[in-house]
Amino acid sequence: MPSRAGVPCRERTCTGVVRNGVCSQCGSQRTEKDRAYDAGRGSAAQRGYNAAWQRLRRMQLAREPLCADCLDGGGWVRLATEVHHIIALRAGGENSFDNLMSLCKSHHSKRTGRGE
């Protein structure tokens, strides 16, 4: 059976690939804290991102194909590639069009990083 694809190492100057939790170049390993977080997090489907979510996501991107933050900010206008929950599912938000906004990858990452 083929193994999972590797991911880039998180160390700033390392260009290695992490497979099975160990970097091929610097040898850094994921911490127990990282593993415990992943184990308790559940799968995407368990967190509410199932087939119904995928359909709703596609419909939202068809309805609003441009990034809402780019449009509000003035300068850039980019195609939306991500769908953001205004009120997060874990905070009681729903999978409804009223609670969704289309964003580009950059703006979605910024909002998620701020905890929005």
Secondary structure as GFF3:
##gff-version 3
##sequence-region A 1 116
A	DSSP	beta_strand	7	8	.	.	.	ID=ss1
A	DSSP	beta_strand	17	19	.	.	.	ID=ss2
A	DSSP	beta_strand	22	23	.	.	.	ID=ss3
A	DSSP	alpha_helix	32	41	.	.	.	ID=ss4
A	DSSP	alpha_helix	51	63	.	.	.	ID=ss5
A	DSSP	alpha_helix	68	73	.	.	.	ID=ss6
A	DSSP	beta_strand	82	85	.	.	.	ID=ss7
A	DSSP	three_ten_helix	89	91	.	.	.	ID=ss8
A	DSSP	three_ten_helix	97	99	.	.	.	ID=ss9
A	DSSP	beta_strand	100	103	.	.	.	ID=ss10
A	DSSP	alpha_helix	105	113	.	.	.	ID=ss11
###
